[in-house]
Amino acid sequence: MSTEENKAVVRRFWEKCVNRHDLTAVDTLVAPAFVHHGAADAAQARGPEGIRRWVARLQAALPDLQVTIDDVIAEGDTVVVRSTRTGTHRGALLGLPPTGRRATWTAIDIFRVAGDKITDRWDEFDALGLREQLAVGPAAAEAR
């Protein structure tokens, strides 16, 4: 596949699976042997079923989560996405109970695409910034 086709697969993943909550699209976008190499929670996301569980946990924590793709860069079978994510904290996330607060944070994901499916994902996100926005208690109030 061309780099443009690989970029399109990754864009469809974010748009359909995460933004539109269309978990039926996972089977057409994620390889059976998919592996996530990253944060402990997401590292449990192996194969299409693991991705469905990961997206369901995200939706439970941030039901209105939206991922805005800011940049997409690709070379060969590798696609890098820089994104901004926004959502309202309605369920447990990062060990924090729901706060009802709206948060915005950035992330960078690296995908490998083989054929027309995503086979691997690595991610880094602004966990500290997200935790600070969702934090509760006196320390959070002083930080604002």
N, C-alpha and C positions, 0 to 999 in steps of 0.2 A: 504494500500500500504506500501511497505517497505521504509526505509529511502533512499535506493539507487534509488528506483523508484521515490520518491519525488524529490531527487536531479536531476534526469534526466528531470523531468518536468520543473524545474526552469532553467536548462541549455538550454533546447529547447526554452523556452521563450526568453532568451537573444539572443540566436543565430538566431532563426527564425524571431521573431518580431522586434528586434532592429537592430542587425547586418545585416541581409539580407533584412530588410524592408518588410517582408512577413506578412502583416496585416491579411491575410486570416487565418493564424495559431492562431490568438487570440481566435477564437471561440473554438478551440480544447484544449487550454491551460488555459483559464481564465473562472472562474465560473460566471454565470449570476449575482450572488449577490456579486461579488468581491468588496472589499473596500480598498482604499489606505489610510493609516494613516500616513500623512507626510506633506511635504511642501505644501503651499497653492495652488500652481499651480497643482501639482500632486494630491492633495486631491480631485480635481474635477473628477479624474479618477475613476468612479464607473462602474462596469460591463464591459463587452467586448467593448462596444461602447466608454466608457470613456477611456479605454486603447488605443483604436485606435486613439482617438483625442490627447492623451498625446504623443504617438509615432509620430504622424504626426507633432506636434509642435516641438518635438525634432529634427525630420528630417529637418524641415524648418530652424531651428536655426543652426544645425550642420549636414549638409547633409551626411558627411562622418563619422559620429559617429561610433566608434567601442568600444564595451565593452569586455575587456579581463578579464575572471574570474581567479582570483588569488588563491582563496580558497573557498571551499564549505564544510560546516559542517551541519550535520542534526541530529536531534533527534526527534523521533515520527513524528508528522505532521509539524514540524518547520524546515525550511532550511535557513541557513545564508550564504550569498555570500559576499565575499570581492572582489572588482573589481577595475581595472584601466580603465579609460575611456579617449578616445582621439578623438578630432574632431576639425574642422575648423569652426570658428564663422562666419556664412553667413547670419544669421537672428537674430532678437531680442531675447535676452536671459538674464534673471536676471535683466531686466530693462535696459540693455545696447544695443545700436544699433550695427549692424554688424560691426566688425572690420577687418575681414579677417585673424585674428590671429589663430594660431593652439594652442590648450590647452590640457593639460593632468591633470587629477585629479582622486582622489580615492573616493570610496564609499563603504558603507556597507548596504546591504539590508537584511531584514528578511521577509521570506515568510511563509504563512501557506498554506498547500496543503491538500485538502480533495478529496477523490476519486482520480481522475487523473487531477484535475484542481486547479489552484491557487485561493484561496479565499480571502487572505489578503496580504498586503505588507506594511512594514514600511521601511523608508530609511533615511540615514544620508550620506551627501556627503560634500566634502571640498569646500563649496561654497565660502569661503573667498579666498582660493587659486585660484579657477577658476576665480573669479571676478578680482583678481590682474593680472592674465594673460591676461584678456580681457580688462582691464581698458584702458581708453583713457585720454589724456591730460597731463599736466605738472607733476602732482603727480605720474602718472604711469611711466613716463620717469625717474623721480628721484628714484623711487623704483627699477628700473632695474639695 
